[in-house]
Amino acid sequence: MILNIVKPKGWSSFDVVKKVRGITRHKKVGHAGTLDPFATGVLIIGTEKDTKKLGQISSNYKTYEATLKLGETTNTLDIDGEIVNSLIIPKLTSNEINEILKSFLGNSLQIPPMFSAKKYKGIRLYKLARKGIEVKRKPIIINIKKIDLISFKKNSIKFSVECSKGTYVRVLGENIAQKLNTIGYLSALKRIKVGNFDISNSITIQALEEKWKF
């Protein structure tokens, strides 16, 4: 069974996996592509023999809507972290922001953040980060297929991005802020599409529970 679930804010991707396992009573349950706890939106869940399809689903392009708060940054590059720096925000126009966003189109190298589930010598990076340990990470090639400005206020930018597997939108947000001559972190992140799976067809955990009762 493949499920298109709306991940709630504050839940880890594994929290959703555990919940689905409890609802369905299926022993084998997995997900296609991690979403950070602060993020919401499309999380594809597979159970039993359909867990074999998750790798292929995860390799698809994903579309997000992100809100980038400017002038401050956190140690995790998102709203769940601690503010570690602040900087003046220069006067910006929508045209300037659009130009900067478009500069990220195509292939580029991205360094995974320390607060991530990637492993270094068998240890999750976020476990090292929590101890104040920083290690050298190998950059990965990412591809931005589409990126658009949705709205802009004095200290925040909302944008949509369609990107390849392995792209950290938190790092993209940091890089956008740097090109705008300031700093920033993501205050919100919503995944609205994974391949052909769209949020308009997603089901909530609560709806799944109700459906499974019958």
Backbone hydrogen bonds, N-H to C=O, Kabsch-Sander energy under -0.5 kcal/mol:
donor,donor_aa,acceptor,acceptor_aa,energy
3,L,45,I,-3.3
5,I,3,L,-0.9
5,I,43,L,-2.2
6,V,203,I,-2.1
7,K,5,I,-0.8
7,K,41,G,-3.4
10,G,37,P,-3.2
11,W,8,P,-1.4
13,S,35,L,-0.6
16,V,12,S,-1.4
17,V,13,S,-1.9
18,K,14,F,-2.7
19,K,15,D,-2.1
20,V,16,V,-2.8
21,R,17,V,-2.4
22,G,18,K,-2.1
23,I,19,K,-2.3
24,T,20,V,-2.9
25,R,21,R,-1.9
29,V,27,K,-0.7
30,G,46,G,-2.5
32,A,44,I,-2.3
33,G,31,H,-0.8
39,A,36,D,-1.4
40,T,189,L,-2.5
41,G,7,K,-1.2
42,V,191,R,-2.6
43,L,5,I,-2.7
45,I,3,L,-2.9
45,I,43,L,-0.5
46,G,30,G,-2.4
47,T,1,M,-2.0
48,E,28,K,-3.2
50,D,47,T,-1.8
51,T,48,E,-1.8
52,K,49,K,-1.4
53,K,50,D,-1.5
54,L,51,T,-1.1
57,I,53,K,-2.1
58,S,54,L,-2.8
59,S,55,G,-1.1
60,N,57,I,-1.5
62,K,163,C,-2.7
63,T,193,K,-2.3
64,Y,161,V,-2.6
65,E,190,K,-2.7
66,A,159,F,-3.1
67,T,188,A,-2.5
68,L,66,A,-0.5
68,L,157,I,-3.5
69,K,67,T,-0.6
69,K,185,Y,-2.9
70,L,68,L,-0.5
70,L,155,N,-3.0
71,G,183,I,-2.6
73,T,85,N,-2.0
75,N,82,E,-1.8
77,L,74,T,-0.7
79,I,186,L,-1.2
81,G,78,D,-1.5
84,V,73,T,-2.5
85,N,73,T,-1.2
87,L,71,G,-2.6
97,I,93,T,-2.3
98,N,94,S,-2.7
99,E,95,N,-2.2
100,I,96,E,-2.1
101,L,97,I,-2.7
102,K,98,N,-2.5
103,S,99,E,-1.1
103,S,100,I,-0.5
104,F,101,L,-1.8
105,L,102,K,-1.6
106,G,144,I,-2.7
108,S,142,I,-2.0
110,Q,140,I,-2.7
116,S,114,M,-2.0
120,Y,123,I,-2.9
123,I,120,Y,-1.6
125,L,118,K,-3.2
126,Y,116,S,-1.9
127,K,124,R,-0.9
128,L,124,R,-1.2
129,A,125,L,-2.7
130,R,126,Y,-2.0
131,K,127,K,-0.6
131,K,128,L,-1.0
132,G,129,A,-1.7
133,I,128,L,-2.6
140,I,110,Q,-2.8
142,I,108,S,-3.0
144,I,106,G,-2.3
145,K,143,N,-0.7
145,K,162,E,-2.2
146,K,162,E,-1.4
148,D,160,S,-2.3
150,I,158,K,-3.1
151,S,158,K,-1.8
153,K,156,S,-2.9
156,S,153,K,-0.6
157,I,68,L,-2.2
158,K,151,S,-2.7
159,F,66,A,-2.6
159,F,157,I,-0.5
160,S,148,D,-2.6
161,V,64,Y,-2.1
162,E,146,K,-3.1
163,C,62,K,-2.8
163,C,161,V,-0.6
164,S,143,N,-2.1
167,T,164,S,-1.5
169,V,167,T,-0.8
172,L,168,Y,-2.1
173,G,169,V,-2.6
174,E,170,R,-1.9
175,N,171,V,-2.6
176,I,172,L,-2.5
177,A,173,G,-2.3
178,Q,174,E,-2.1
179,K,175,N,-2.0
180,L,176,I,-1.1
181,N,178,Q,-1.7
182,T,177,A,-2.3
185,Y,69,K,-1.8
186,L,77,L,-2.3
187,S,67,T,-2.4
187,S,185,Y,-0.5
188,A,67,T,-1.2
190,K,65,E,-2.6
191,R,40,T,-2.6
192,I,63,T,-2.4
192,I,190,K,-0.6
193,K,63,T,-1.5
194,V,197,F,-2.6
195,G,61,Y,-2.6
197,F,194,V,-2.6
198,D,196,N,-0.6
199,I,192,I,-2.2
201,N,198,D,-1.8
202,S,199,I,-1.5
203,I,4,N,-2.6
208,L,204,T,-2.1
209,E,205,I,-2.4
210,E,206,Q,-2.2
211,K,207,A,-2.6
212,W,208,L,-2.4
213,K,209,E,-0.8
213,K,210,E,-0.7
214,F,211,K,-1.1
